[in-house]
């Protein structure tokens, strides 16, 4: 059988050459283009079975080209390549119907696998994707999720898929505190067709039950003492937008039952009222993993739980995506330079090594607080490790916050052990300035075993050398 | 030799999983049975699979999450969604998320058999 043609679009001739070599070895015919306009011309002339395209190119924006490709031939799989794996482009690319989204550096195995998969598929486009999933303007900078690691790329892709589902598809976001659950909720809202409708966040722990109830459901005039005027609840205010219920695990049994009814019937009454009011909003709820324990103990209704989590988004803790910590650190450095009117230019190598290996029990929020404090304290150009380490040591003395999760024993032990290993190895390397032999000796481990731990946690000795 | 298609089944009830496994073996399929969406995703990434059958109500991530993920990585993979909770998800929803077939438990085996054969045929492997 004749192998199909693959079009590769990139402004970097080295990348084009690499692709052509890999694909030619596998017997595909390759057609190359240096920019978007050329690519569109080649598509009409050659009808390729698959397109690889770098999204950052001169002349026309890659996403715009993708849109035009999809109007020319909706079924042709297009694989997007980018050097910067930001949330915005990933979500947008998936919404516009990209088959897959790869970040540089590319590896040959991945290119081969994607080529096979993409060509094996004549993509069955979901009825909503691409058409209703238009994008509504740029999200405010402060709501951007930061992270280029593989687990975050998965989260971005899932957000893209979710944003094309109807509002009655409820979403549950699971993640430890400080991982950015509200940011995910906002991203789902902003990526959907109802982004111009309200986003209404409510923290279920912030208010006592009666207040929370009237806050959510609203009340009629005279419903209870002090209810002077009719008040609209959050369910109504949200219209066809999004209701974000944070810390849902803390909802009282009474409100759990009422919420379950709202989700089942998609309607409710204001307190003291009799008229049923339709709910058009999407429910996005968030909780940490303790909710399963709460369910086992009978404090959280199982039927409500399953109703809430039609789709689940699992947010990885920061220690499982250590690649992102330096990126986040630089982002917060910029943010607090601006806010505090400082001009700290960066981190010393040792400070950066610390940031990369610290296990962050408080996740992104803890990292942000660390950087804010360090920017405030730093007098010179760069942040030194002491500015970061002090508060960490401080808190760990006061309250050793171990991430003992409400999972099974074996899993929790493994997690804790991994944190211990990572911290142990980094601290020794720091003490011995990156000298592996000395660090191994100091820990009374063999050099081999020490190195095994280093590679297990992707810790590089050179980041600890002066 | 005749091609033996692989079916990945996700159901957190071990009894139902075992019953499914019997059913698919009689249909001449090779079967991978898992009890969570997380395991299923892992299998999808590491094995060749011709058909995904999933329950909606699973412990951690739901069957719908699995379906969305699966369709994102393997758009052509046929998926059969099964549920004992018709109020959690409607047939229209399931199909919009990308499912090819939607069945309520208890299953009518004749209908399931017909759907499986169509799915595997669609994938061009039977």
Interface residues (C-beta under 8 A of the other chain):
Chain A: X94 X99 X100 X117 X120 X121 X122 X123 X124 X126 X127 X128 X157 X158 X161 X162 X165 X166 X168 X169 X174 X264 X292 X306 X307 X309 X310 X311 X312 X313 X314
Chain B: X56 X57 X59 X60 X61 X62 X64 X65 X68 X69 X71 X72 X73 X74 X75 X76 X85 X87 X88 X89 X93 X96 X97 X98
